[in-house]
């Protein structure tokens, strides 16, 4: 295969969203977390369920790129089951190139469960252990977008490092998933060092850096960039997002919600992929950072990570109509 503009690599999943009403949220003071609570050993009614197909960080990024007008290819794995067939059909309808997708015999397609309460979600995750291999390409992909993979994927990451060494002109975007963070920054040090663009939220950055008590965003940006990425971007919920390229530290606010968020799954993926796609389309970092929150705003108005993703025409209309306060500021 040749001439790949944007190659997303990572696990793909199907996710039923189960909308709960008979539940509550409790504060776990000892663990400093919130917990979703339901009656134990009982039958819990739910309001409705929605089946989301072909989602996951990398798949979301590929669909985001396709809708924004950048040709996108996905390298991921599905099983020989109806969920795998649905994933491939959905990607093809979205205009994503599936020629590098793998259907592995004897495996089942990743299937997560989303417990949706209020505007937040709790996701039950299980990644099938696929036999990951490097895709064969005849030319260097212009961009590789690497995200969530399973626990057995360390050799795959090592092979990806070798692949990227053979393709030095390829730009790497790294948005680590749960298990990649669990592998540790030492195990994935070559990938951090090779990254042209890195994304995480604030809590993930604290976890990666093993700095749970570090809340200063400027410090987190510096520590994360010291791992090697050329540009680091860290999101902080309703506080917006922050970037550092070694010269400037920039802050971009949230784009004003058109209405209260309906369901927040995929907001981070929408932001990260949209910034990456804008850069791949030739936009400067300052403009790319203003693209990201617009797609995040749109995604949280719908259920799931992909339904609200915008076309380039609609996104640029939002940007043109942005209020005066929607602008970048530089951290001092």
LOTORDO-830024 format. One line per 8 residues: number of its first residue (from 1); for each residue x, y negated, z negated of C-alpha. Coordinates in nm, 2 decimals, always signed. Layout:
NUM) X/Y/Z ~ ...
# end
This chain:
1) +0.00/+0.00/+0.00 ~ +0.12/-0.35/+0.08 ~ +0.05/-0.72/+0.01 ~ -0.10/-0.70/-0.34 ~ -0.19/-1.05/-0.47 ~ -0.30/-0.95/-0.82 ~ -0.26/-0.60/-0.96 ~ -0.44/-0.54/-1.29
9) -0.31/-0.24/-1.49 ~ -0.50/-0.11/-1.80 ~ -0.77/+0.12/-1.92 ~ -1.13/+0.10/-1.79 ~ -1.43/+0.18/-2.00 ~ -1.81/+0.20/-2.01 ~ -1.98/+0.03/-2.30 ~ -2.34/+0.05/-2.42
17) -2.43/-0.26/-2.61 ~ -2.66/-0.18/-2.90 ~ -2.84/-0.49/-3.03 ~ -2.89/-0.45/-3.41 ~ -3.13/-0.65/-3.62 ~ -3.16/-0.42/-3.93 ~ -2.81/-0.50/-4.07 ~ -2.61/-0.76/-4.25
25) -2.26/-0.89/-4.29 ~ -2.07/-0.87/-4.62 ~ -1.74/-1.03/-4.73 ~ -1.47/-0.78/-4.83 ~ -1.27/-1.01/-5.06 ~ -1.00/-0.76/-5.13 ~ -0.93/-0.69/-4.76 ~ -1.01/-1.05/-4.66
33) -1.24/-0.93/-4.38 ~ -1.61/-0.93/-4.30 ~ -1.79/-0.60/-4.27 ~ -2.10/-0.50/-4.07 ~ -2.33/-0.31/-4.31 ~ -2.62/-0.07/-4.25 ~ -2.80/+0.17/-4.47 ~ -2.60/+0.50/-4.51
41) -2.77/+0.82/-4.41 ~ -3.08/+0.65/-4.27 ~ -3.24/+0.60/-3.93 ~ -3.16/+0.25/-3.82 ~ -3.38/+0.09/-3.56 ~ -3.22/-0.12/-3.29 ~ -3.38/-0.38/-3.06 ~ -3.24/-0.27/-2.73
49) -2.93/-0.14/-2.55 ~ -2.75/-0.26/-2.24 ~ -2.51/-0.04/-2.04 ~ -2.19/-0.22/-1.93 ~ -1.99/-0.05/-1.66 ~ -1.63/-0.09/-1.55 ~ -1.52/-0.31/-1.83 ~ -1.20/-0.34/-2.03
57) -0.93/-0.61/-2.03 ~ -0.77/-0.52/-1.70 ~ -1.09/-0.45/-1.52 ~ -1.24/-0.77/-1.65 ~ -0.93/-0.95/-1.52 ~ -0.97/-0.79/-1.18 ~ -1.34/-0.89/-1.15 ~ -1.25/-1.24/-1.27
65) -0.99/-1.28/-1.00 ~ -1.22/-1.14/-0.73 ~ -1.50/-1.38/-0.82 ~ -1.25/-1.67/-0.82 ~ -1.14/-1.59/-0.47 ~ -0.81/-1.41/-0.54 ~ -0.78/-1.06/-0.39 ~ -0.76/-0.82/-0.68
73) -0.65/-0.46/-0.71 ~ -0.70/-0.24/-1.02 ~ -0.48/+0.05/-1.13 ~ -0.68/+0.25/-1.39 ~ -0.80/+0.60/-1.47 ~ -1.14/+0.76/-1.48 ~ -1.26/+1.11/-1.54 ~ -1.46/+1.34/-1.32
81) -1.80/+1.23/-1.45 ~ -2.09/+1.00/-1.37 ~ -1.93/+0.72/-1.57 ~ -1.62/+0.73/-1.36 ~ -1.83/+0.72/-1.04 ~ -2.02/+0.42/-1.18 ~ -1.70/+0.24/-1.26 ~ -1.57/+0.28/-0.90
89) -1.90/+0.18/-0.75 ~ -1.92/-0.13/-0.97 ~ -1.57/-0.24/-0.89 ~ -1.63/-0.20/-0.52 ~ -1.94/-0.41/-0.54 ~ -1.73/-0.68/-0.71 ~ -1.48/-0.68/-0.42 ~ -1.20/-0.52/-0.63
97) -0.96/-0.30/-0.44 ~ -0.99/+0.06/-0.59 ~ -0.74/+0.23/-0.36 ~ -0.49/+0.26/-0.66 ~ -0.75/+0.40/-0.90 ~ -0.71/+0.75/-1.02 ~ -0.98/+1.01/-1.09 ~ -0.81/+1.27/-1.32
105) -0.94/+1.62/-1.33 ~ -1.03/+1.76/-1.67 ~ -1.07/+1.41/-1.83 ~ -1.37/+1.20/-1.93 ~ -1.40/+0.83/-1.86 ~ -1.34/+0.61/-2.16 ~ -1.66/+0.54/-2.34 ~ -1.69/+0.28/-2.62
113) -1.98/+0.17/-2.83 ~ -2.06/-0.20/-2.90 ~ -2.26/-0.28/-3.21 ~ -2.40/-0.62/-3.14 ~ -2.52/-0.82/-3.43 ~ -2.59/-1.19/-3.41 ~ -2.35/-1.33/-3.15 ~ -2.06/-1.11/-3.26
121) -1.97/-0.75/-3.18 ~ -1.80/-0.46/-3.35 ~ -1.66/-0.21/-3.10 ~ -1.61/+0.16/-3.16 ~ -1.32/+0.26/-2.94 ~ -1.16/+0.59/-2.82 ~ -0.91/+0.60/-2.53 ~ -0.88/+0.92/-2.34
129) -0.52/+1.03/-2.29 ~ -0.46/+1.01/-1.92 ~ -0.15/+1.12/-1.73 ~ -0.03/+0.76/-1.65 ~ +0.19/+0.72/-1.35 ~ +0.33/+0.42/-1.17 ~ +0.14/+0.33/-0.85 ~ +0.32/+0.36/-0.52
137) +0.35/+0.03/-0.34 ~ +0.55/-0.07/-0.03 ~ +0.58/-0.44/-0.12 ~ +0.62/-0.63/-0.45 ~ +0.29/-0.73/-0.60 ~ +0.28/-1.11/-0.64 ~ +0.13/-1.08/-0.99 ~ +0.08/-0.79/-1.23
145) -0.17/-0.83/-1.52 ~ -0.10/-0.57/-1.79 ~ -0.33/-0.51/-2.07 ~ -0.49/-0.24/-2.30 ~ -0.37/+0.12/-2.27 ~ -0.40/+0.43/-2.49 ~ -0.17/+0.54/-2.77 ~ +0.01/+0.79/-2.55
153) +0.12/+0.52/-2.31 ~ +0.47/+0.43/-2.43 ~ +0.64/+0.63/-2.15 ~ +0.42/+0.45/-1.91 ~ +0.53/+0.11/-2.04 ~ +0.89/+0.22/-2.01 ~ +0.82/+0.32/-1.65 ~ +0.66/-0.01/-1.59
161) +0.97/-0.19/-1.71 ~ +1.17/+0.00/-1.45 ~ +0.91/-0.08/-1.18 ~ +0.93/-0.45/-1.26 ~ +1.31/-0.44/-1.25 ~ +1.28/-0.31/-0.89 ~ +1.04/-0.59/-0.81 ~ +1.21/-0.90/-0.96
169) +0.99/-1.14/-0.77 ~ +0.67/-1.01/-0.93 ~ +0.51/-1.23/-1.20 ~ +0.40/-1.04/-1.51 ~ +0.11/-1.14/-1.73 ~ +0.09/-0.95/-2.06 ~ -0.22/-0.94/-2.27 ~ -0.16/-0.66/-2.52
177) -0.45/-0.45/-2.64 ~ -0.50/-0.28/-2.97 ~ -0.27/+0.02/-2.92 ~ +0.00/-0.19/-2.75 ~ +0.01/-0.41/-3.06 ~ +0.02/-0.09/-3.27 ~ +0.33/+0.03/-3.08 ~ +0.52/-0.28/-3.21
185) +0.71/-0.56/-3.06 ~ +1.04/-0.36/-3.09 ~ +0.91/-0.07/-2.88 ~ +0.77/-0.31/-2.61 ~ +1.06/-0.57/-2.64 ~ +1.15/-0.53/-2.27 ~ +0.80/-0.62/-2.16 ~ +0.78/-0.92/-2.38
193) +1.11/-1.03/-2.25 ~ +1.00/-0.98/-1.89 ~ +0.67/-1.16/-1.92 ~ +0.61/-1.47/-1.73 ~ +0.28/-1.54/-1.91 ~ +0.16/-1.40/-2.25 ~ -0.18/-1.41/-2.41 ~ -0.32/-1.33/-2.75
201) -0.55/-1.48/-3.01 ~ -0.41/-1.62/-3.33 ~ -0.48/-1.31/-3.54 ~ -0.32/-1.08/-3.28 ~ -0.01/-1.31/-3.27 ~ +0.02/-1.28/-3.65 ~ -0.01/-0.90/-3.62 ~ +0.25/-0.87/-3.34
209) +0.50/-1.10/-3.52 ~ +0.42/-0.94/-3.87 ~ +0.35/-1.29/-4.00 ~ +0.01/-1.26/-4.16 ~ +0.05/-1.57/-4.36 ~ +0.17/-1.80/-4.08 ~ -0.12/-2.02/-3.98 ~ +0.08/-2.31/-3.82
217) +0.01/-2.28/-3.45 ~ +0.33/-2.45/-3.35 ~ +0.53/-2.20/-3.54 ~ +0.34/-1.91/-3.40 ~ +0.40/-2.04/-3.05 ~ +0.78/-2.07/-3.11 ~ +0.81/-1.72/-3.27 ~ +0.61/-1.56/-2.99
225) +0.81/-1.73/-2.72 ~ +1.13/-1.62/-2.89 ~ +1.03/-1.26/-2.79 ~ +1.09/-1.37/-2.43 ~ +0.78/-1.47/-2.25 ~ +0.83/-1.78/-2.03 ~ +0.49/-1.92/-2.12 ~ +0.29/-1.83/-2.44
233) -0.08/-1.90/-2.48 ~ -0.26/-1.83/-2.81 ~ -0.63/-1.88/-2.85 ~ -0.79/-1.98/-3.18 ~ -1.16/-1.94/-3.15 ~ -1.36/-2.26/-3.16 ~ -1.04/-2.45/-3.22 ~ -0.94/-2.40/-2.85
241) -0.61/-2.27/-2.72 ~ -0.25/-2.36/-2.73 ~ +0.04/-2.31/-2.49 ~ +0.42/-2.34/-2.50 ~ +0.65/-2.32/-2.21 ~ +0.97/-2.40/-2.40 ~ +0.93/-2.77/-2.33 ~ +0.57/-2.88/-2.41
249) +0.32/-2.75/-2.66 ~ -0.03/-2.82/-2.53 ~ -0.38/-2.79/-2.67 ~ -0.69/-2.73/-2.47 ~ -1.03/-2.76/-2.65 ~ -1.33/-2.54/-2.59 ~ -1.55/-2.64/-2.30 ~ -1.88/-2.76/-2.45
257) -2.13/-2.47/-2.47 ~ -2.44/-2.52/-2.26 ~ -2.63/-2.36/-2.54 ~ -2.54/-2.15/-2.85 ~ -2.33/-1.84/-2.76 ~ -2.55/-1.53/-2.70 ~ -2.28/-1.26/-2.72 ~ -1.90/-1.31/-2.74
265) -1.76/-1.00/-2.59 ~ -1.50/-1.09/-2.32 ~ -1.44/-1.45/-2.40 ~ -1.07/-1.39/-2.45 ~ -1.04/-1.19/-2.14 ~ -1.22/-1.45/-1.94 ~ -0.99/-1.72/-2.07 ~ -0.67/-1.53/-2.01
273) -0.75/-1.39/-1.67 ~ -0.88/-1.73/-1.55 ~ -0.56/-1.91/-1.65 ~ -0.35/-1.64/-1.48 ~ -0.56/-1.65/-1.17 ~ -0.54/-2.03/-1.15 ~ -0.16/-2.00/-1.16 ~ -0.17/-1.73/-0.90
281) -0.37/-1.96/-0.68 ~ -0.10/-2.22/-0.71 ~ -0.24/-2.45/-0.98 ~ +0.00/-2.61/-1.23 ~ -0.02/-2.48/-1.59 ~ -0.20/-2.80/-1.71 ~ -0.49/-2.75/-1.47 ~ -0.49/-2.37/-1.52
289) -0.54/-2.42/-1.89 ~ -0.85/-2.63/-1.82 ~ -1.00/-2.36/-1.61 ~ -0.98/-2.09/-1.88 ~ -1.23/-2.23/-2.14 ~ -1.49/-2.29/-1.87 ~ -1.51/-1.92/-1.78 ~ -1.51/-1.83/-2.15
297) -1.81/-2.06/-2.21 ~ -2.00/-1.90/-1.92 ~ -1.93/-1.54/-2.04 ~ -2.06/-1.59/-2.39 ~ -2.39/-1.70/-2.24 ~ -2.45/-1.34/-2.11 ~ -2.42/-0.99/-2.25 ~ -2.08/-0.82/-2.18
305) -1.75/-0.93/-2.05 ~ -1.83/-0.97/-1.67 ~ -2.19/-1.09/-1.61 ~ -2.11/-1.45/-1.68 ~ -1.78/-1.47/-1.49 ~ -1.80/-1.77/-1.25 ~ -1.71/-1.82/-0.88 ~ -1.44/-2.07/-0.81
313) -1.70/-2.32/-0.66 ~ -1.91/-2.31/-0.98 ~ -1.61/-2.33/-1.21 ~ -1.47/-2.63/-1.03 ~ -1.81/-2.80/-1.05 ~ -1.80/-2.76/-1.43 ~ -1.45/-2.90/-1.43 ~ -1.56/-3.20/-1.23
321) -1.85/-3.26/-1.46 ~ -1.65/-3.22/-1.78 ~ -1.70/-3.48/-2.06 ~ -1.41/-3.72/-2.12 ~ -1.30/-3.54/-2.43 ~ -1.23/-3.22/-2.24 ~ -0.86/-3.28/-2.18 ~ -0.52/-3.15/-2.28
329) -0.33/-3.30/-2.57 ~ +0.03/-3.25/-2.65 ~ +0.13/-3.12/-2.99 ~ +0.40/-3.32/-3.17
# end
